[in-house]
């Protein structure tokens, strides 16, 4: 079995794959002070609820965009799962796609993993929208190459900015309001947050398509993807497990390449 770890700025997501089947998925808040031992106690107890043990794991892969979290997560794999983690972005780990940007090293590991998974599932060309710590729009070519993208502030950051900057404005949840025109402060804030981001999504998708030239399919992932897909005609597909599935694909391809074809 494979332990796949997607370490982001807000959450660290762990999943166990048996072949192509996901056996379990668990999420923890990102905290660079957390040790490998703390991760192990938390994760192994949750795995036990699904009748899974560390001894069943024989491989690990990590995509990490928080450098300070890397040591604890790598140690977790080595000490408690007896698996040397495959690190996305490390020399020798082949993603199987070309990165057509000014500096491939500056592209977040999760964005490249999303490109791999999205192209495998949906072909191309594509726009992959990830509602994470930032809202990213990534362009994947017809051949699967990563061709660049857009980074916008996350929806939650706009909510927090309103709350912190204006003394009389409360913190509100991200949800679809019944009306665009709010009749009170909270409904007006909900409308601006929700419909404002629908406008951002539709506007950026339209401009990306116009600049790229030609039809493109739009795939959304991340926690808020289903909420916005309901009202956004620009989104064609929602795939909540895109990053984790991409990690499993990359690990499988690299392990096969190292092992060579069967005798």
C-alpha positions in Angstrom: 0.0 0.0 0.0 1.0 3.6 -0.6 1.0 6.5 1.9 0.4 9.7 -0.1 0.9 13.1 1.7 -0.2 16.5 0.4 1.3 19.1 2.6 -0.1 22.6 2.0 -0.1 25.9 3.8 -3.5 25.3 5.5 -3.8 21.5 5.8 -1.8 18.3 5.5 -3.8 15.5 3.8 -2.8 11.9 4.2 -4.3 9.0 2.1 -3.7 5.3 1.8 -3.9 3.7 -1.6 -4.1 0.0 -2.4 -3.4 0.0 -6.1 -5.7 2.6 -7.6 -8.2 2.3 -4.7 -8.2 4.9 -1.9 -8.6 3.1 1.4 -8.7 6.1 3.7 -8.1 9.9 3.8 -7.4 12.1 6.8 -6.7 15.8 7.2 -4.8 17.8 9.8 -4.1 21.5 10.1 -0.7 22.6 9.0 1.6 23.3 11.9 5.4 23.3 11.5 5.8 22.7 15.2 4.2 19.3 14.9 6.7 16.4 15.2 6.9 13.1 13.4 5.9 11.4 16.7 2.8 13.5 17.0 1.8 12.8 13.4 2.3 9.1 14.0 0.1 8.9 17.1 -2.7 10.8 15.4 -2.5 9.1 12.0 -2.0 5.5 13.1 -5.1 5.7 15.4 -7.2 7.0 12.5 -5.8 4.3 10.2 -6.8 1.6 12.8 -10.4 2.7 12.6 -10.2 1.5 8.9 -8.4 -1.7 9.8 -5.1 -0.4 8.4 -1.7 -0.6 10.0 1.7 1.0 9.1 3.1 -2.5 8.4 0.8 -2.7 5.4 2.5 0.4 3.8 5.4 -0.3 1.5 5.7 3.1 -0.3 5.3 6.8 0.4 5.2 10.0 -1.6 5.1 13.6 -0.5 4.2 16.9 -2.1 5.2 19.7 0.2 4.9 23.5 -0.2 5.9 24.3 3.4 9.7 23.7 3.7 9.7 23.8 7.5 7.2 20.9 7.6 9.4 18.6 5.4 11.6 17.1 8.0 8.8 15.9 10.3 6.8 14.4 7.4 9.8 12.6 5.9 10.8 11.3 9.3 7.2 10.0 9.8 7.5 8.0 6.6 11.0 6.5 7.4 10.5 5.9 11.2 6.9 4.7 11.4 6.2 3.4 8.0 9.6 2.0 7.1 9.3 3.7 3.7 11.7 6.1 2.0 9.4 8.9 0.8 9.4 9.9 -2.9 9.6 13.7 -2.9 7.8 15.6 -5.7 10.4 18.0 -7.1 13.4 16.1 -6.0 16.0 15.0 -8.6 15.2 11.7 -10.1 11.4 11.9 -9.5 9.9 12.1 -13.0 6.4 13.8 -13.2 6.0 12.6 -16.8 5.1 16.1 -18.0 7.0 19.1 -19.4 7.0 22.3 -17.4 6.9 25.3 -19.8 7.6 28.1 -17.4 10.5 30.5 -16.7 11.5 28.4 -13.6 10.1 25.0 -13.0 11.5 25.0 -9.5 9.2 27.9 -8.5 6.0 26.1 -9.4 4.3 24.6 -6.3 4.5 20.8 -6.2 0.7 20.5 -5.7 0.1 22.4 -8.9 2.2 20.1 -10.9 0.7 17.0 -9.3 -2.8 18.4 -10.2 -1.7 18.8 -13.8 -0.6 15.2 -13.9 -3.9 13.9 -12.5 -6.1 16.2 -14.5 -4.5 15.3 -17.8 -4.7 11.6 -17.0 -8.4 11.9 -16.2 -9.7 14.5 -18.6 -7.1 15.0 -21.4 -6.4 18.5 -22.4 -6.1 21.4 -22.9 -7.4 22.2 -19.4 -7.7 24.9 -16.8 -7.3 23.4 -13.2 -8.8 25.6 -10.5 -7.6 24.7 -7.0 -9.5 26.4 -4.1 -6.7 26.1 -1.5 -4.7 28.6 0.6 -4.6 30.5 -2.6 -7.1 30.1 -5.5 -4.9 28.9 -8.4 -5.7 28.6 -12.1 -3.3 26.3 -13.9 -3.1 25.7 -17.6 -2.4 22.1 -18.9 -1.7 21.7 -22.6 -3.2 19.1 -24.9 0.0 17.1 -24.4 -0.2 17.3 -20.6 2.5 20.0 -20.2 2.2 22.5 -17.4 2.0 25.9 -19.1 1.7 28.4 -16.3 -1.3 30.0 -14.6 -2.8 32.5 -12.2 -2.6 32.9 -8.4 -5.4 34.8 -6.7 -6.1 35.3 -3.0 -8.2 32.6 -1.4 -11.8 33.2 -0.6 -11.2 32.7 3.1 -8.6 35.5 3.1 -11.1 38.0 1.7 -13.5 37.0 4.5 -10.8 37.5 7.1 -9.7 40.8 5.6 -13.2 42.2 5.8 -13.5 41.1 9.4 -10.2 42.5 10.5 -10.3 45.8 8.5 -13.8 47.0 9.4 -14.8 47.3 13.0 -18.5 46.8 12.4 -18.3 43.9 10.0 -18.6 40.3 11.4 -16.8 37.2 10.2 -19.3 35.3 7.9 -19.2 31.8 6.4 -18.6 31.2 2.7 -22.0 30.0 1.3 -24.3 30.8 -1.6 -26.8 33.5 -0.6 -30.4 33.4 -1.9 -30.2 36.9 -3.4 -27.4 39.0 -5.0 -28.8 42.2 -3.5 -28.3 41.9 0.3 -31.0 43.6 2.5 -28.7 43.7 5.5 -25.0 43.8 6.3 -24.4 40.0 6.6 -26.4 39.1 3.5 -24.5 41.8 1.6 -21.2 40.5 2.8 -22.1 36.9 1.8 -23.2 38.1 -1.6 -19.9 40.0 -2.2 -17.8 37.0 -1.1 -19.7 34.4 -3.0 -20.8 36.2 -6.2 -17.6 38.3 -6.3 -15.6 35.1 -6.5 -18.0 33.7 -9.1 -17.2 36.8 -11.1 -13.5 36.3 -10.6 -13.6 32.7 -11.7 -15.7 33.4 -14.8 -13.6 36.4 -15.7 -10.2 34.7 -15.4 -11.4 31.5 -17.1 -12.7 33.6 -20.0 -9.4 35.6 -20.3 -7.3 32.5 -20.1 -9.3 30.8 -22.8 -9.1 33.9 -25.0 -5.3 34.2 -24.5 -4.7 30.5 -24.9 -6.9 30.2 -28.0 -9.4 27.5 -28.4 -11.7 25.4 -26.2 -10.5 24.3 -22.8 -12.1 22.1 -20.2 -12.2 23.5 -16.6 -11.6 21.2 -13.6 -12.0 22.4 -10.0 -10.6 20.9 -6.9 -10.2 21.9 -3.2 -12.7 22.3 -0.4 -14.8 25.1 -1.8 -15.0 23.7 -5.4 -18.4 22.1 -5.0 -19.9 25.4 -3.5 -18.7 27.5 -6.4 -19.4 24.9 -9.1 -23.1 25.0 -8.3 -23.4 28.5 -9.6 -20.4 28.8 -12.0 -21.0 27.7 -15.6 -17.3 28.1 -16.3 -16.5 24.9 -14.2 -17.1 21.7 -16.1 -15.8 19.1 -13.6 -15.3 18.9 -9.8 -12.6 16.4 -8.6 -12.0 16.6 -4.9 -9.2 13.9 -4.9 -7.2 15.3 -7.8 -3.9 16.0 -5.9 -3.9 12.7 -4.0 -4.7 10.7 -7.1 -1.9 12.5 -8.9 0.5 11.5 -6.1 -0.5 7.9 -6.5 0.0 8.1 -10.3 3.5 9.7 -10.0 4.6 7.1 -7.4 3.3 4.2 -9.6 5.0 5.5 -12.7 8.4 6.1 -11.0 8.4 2.8 -9.1 7.6 1.0 -12.4 10.4 2.8 -14.1 12.9 1.9 -11.3 11.8 -1.7 -11.2 11.7 -2.1 -15.0 9.3 -4.2 -17.0 8.3 -7.6 -15.7 10.5 -10.5 -16.7 
